[in-house]
Amino acid sequence: MAQLIVMPKFGLTMTEGTIASWNVAVGDAIAEGDILCEIETDKLTNEFESPKAGVLLKIIEDDGATVTCLEPIAIIGEANEDISGLLSGSAAPSADEAVAPVAAAVIAEPPAKTAGGRINASPLAKKLAKEKGIDLALITGTGNKGSITVDDVNNYAPTTEADQKISVSPVAQKMAAASGVDLSTVSGDGRIMKKDVEALLTQSSKTEAAPETIPLKGMRKTIAKRMSESWSTSPRVTYTRPLDATAMKEFRTKLKPAFEKRGLKLTFNHIIMKVCAQALLEYPHLNGSLVDDTLILHPHAHIGLAIGLDSGLLVPNVKNCDSKSLSQIAEETEKLIAEAKSGRTKMDDLTGGTFTLTNLGAYGITSFSPIINQPELAILGIDAMVDTPVVVGGQITIRPMMNLSLTADHRIIDGALAAQFLQRIGEYLENPALLLV
């Protein structure tokens, strides 16, 4: 029996998904568990397995469509099975198939004419139209038997007949608006579709380069939404502190051989994560979340590390950094990075974070203001390590200096508290032996 296949709900917070690509075509035989399509949700791309065996009878939503959870995307049943009952109640046309008119939504009926073909209008209406330079053929009459009145002339809005009769799909309309295309110049087969606008842009590009249009979807769409929400939610302040990284570099150099023997990689990120976990226990307000009017102080430090990918930014987090050894933090962090780069990040790794690190040092950035990962209250930016002349004991010497940039939510974290927390991180990194005290 035919069955509607709906957009799955992969997580509690998922409300919609975007179909990245279909792996099967209409008419294909499908076994239960076969991969039907890939679905982008939040910051992940998930493979969607078929919940039943049968034949793919119809694809309701095409590649690139964003669909609300539990709304139909396909129909699976037996070969040649009648699916008209399912279609009549559930399947809506895709975005590019739905027709949306431009500007004047209703195509006006032509004005009533007399038997001789003359337009039926009152003498005053004709005189007024002539004075205003308006073609009476473009006006719809509201008088007796459709005759044009003075009010009809006065109320006429100058809209071309061509514009009134244009029908266009929503996708084509958005593309035309973004590209500055006059839809009256686009030729379509009854209605203007996306392909018609693309054809005009391609033709125009031979003499003048057309702007590229990239609709936001998937991970980038989610990032844009969350960054806007964070920007409008948290009154944030960024505090920057210089750090002498000499001791941290020596600490890493001494530990690297032991890590390498165990097949582990030790980076400055791992050391800073361990230090932050210790500091967060001492300053619990930095390890909190603000939900509505309730401050939640988390008992453990789940520290996220921002990972830049071609498709956007992922922030998986290492759980319970405060109770884990440096080697455990290093091992789990590198595993999360590998999974993110291969597209295998699990939803659980992206949720529950209490504090975030983001490192732009590799790009030579010496100071920046990172945006808080909601609903956390702070984020630490790690800047480039630069050999810098400094005064030590009255003598000028070269030291590896770097900045730490802490952005904190001023609703909860006052300047003094943020400064104390940042100072404590600096103390640990400039003297890592303090971690043993």
Secondary structure, 3 states (H helix, E strand, C coil): CCEEEECCCCCCCCCEEEEEEECCCCCCEECCCCEEEEEEECCEEEEEECCCCEEEEEECCCCCCEEECCCEEEEEECCCCCCHHHHHHHCCCCCCCCCEECCCCCCCCCCCECCCCCECECHHHHHHHHHHCCCHHHCCCCCHHHCECHHHHHCCCCCCHHHHCCEECHHHHHHHHHHCCCHHHCCCCCCECHHHHHHHHHHHCCCCCCCCCCCCCHHHHHHHHHHHHHHHHCCEEEEEEEEECHHHHHHHHHHHHHHHHCCCCCCHHHHHHHHHHHHHHHCHHHHEEEECCEEEECCCCCEEECEEECCEEECCEECCHHHCCHHHHHHHHHHHHHHHHCCCCCHHHHCCCCEEEEECHHHCCCCCCCCCCCCECEEEEEEEEEEEEEEECCEEEEEEEEEEEEEEECCCCCHHHHHHHHHHHHHHHHCHHHHHC
